[in-house]
Amino acid sequence: MALDQSFVGRSYPPTDPYEVGREKIREFAVAIGDTNPAYTDRKAATALGHPDVIAPPTFVFAITFKAASQVVEDPKLGLDYSRVVHGDQRFVYNRPVRAGDRLSVTSTIESIKSLAGNDILDIRGEVHDEAGEPVVTAWTKLVARAPEEEA
Amino acid sequence: MTAKIAYDAVEVGTALPPQSFPVTRATLVRYAGASGDFNPIHWNEKFAKEVGLPDVIAHGMFTMAEAIRVVTDWVGDPGAVVEYGVRFTKPVVVPNDEEGALIEVSAKVAAKLDDGTVRVDLTATSGGQKVLGMSRAVVRLA
């Protein structure tokens, strides 16, 4: 069933701050096998001009996707999450995420489309630091596949 | 930002050093823990097959994380990445054996933009299939 177009443009309240930990960044870097010292060595990061170790570019997804769950799980929207696949992902960075950041995300439904029975949802997540400065914007495209009988 | 590659030193078509990233079931378990994405399609073969997948598949975001390493290793400073986007076109199927799967990534400079940045287009394949589409990064060079 097509999703309600009136949800387009709807924003959800900003999330409680997520505090970016140095060891969480290290754990993520190890998990992706990335040995870039900017992620784990404060001296290396400051030599590059960063105030502290920075996070790999896709690290922030864990935070924005959790924020997007407000949209995905909104009973009024009625998305069938068991049929959802991740279509596209894009990030635009104002600056890299770094240790010590306290990040809050505001999620907005940018568009809802229906294509061949699939619901296609574009969610924009604006990530701000504690001072309210923008850090990164994440665009996530989710595709809810049509139920079998309609396909 | 302190990129180690100079804007003036690259041309449209400049190739970045390609890399291959192995991924086994153990890699996926570790990534699930680090990223907080515990969807069973990434570790439970029975579940993956029940929902119509050929086998356990890698997290799309894992593939996205690996692909950009070709760019961040090239520029040195990961903070030089100002934009990065991909389309998830095919899953990376990860068999339950020692070798697992291999994600092969190549990249080239596709455009020199006016503000000291370049657009890099990435190609990621696994098992001969293109696993990412529209995979592009904008990077600030020195």
Interface residues (C-beta under 8 A of the other chain):
Chain A: E27 F28 V30 A31 I32 G33 D34 N36 A38 Y39 A47 L48 G49 H50 I54 P56 P57 T58 F61 A62 F65 K66 V85 H86 G87 D88 Q89 R90 F91 V92 Y93 R95 P96 W139
Chain B: M1 T2 F21 T27 R30 Y31 G33 A34 S35 G36 D37 G60 M61 F62 M64 A65 E66 I68 R69 T72 D73 G76 D77 P78 G79 V81 V82 E83 Y84 G85 V86 R87 F88 M134
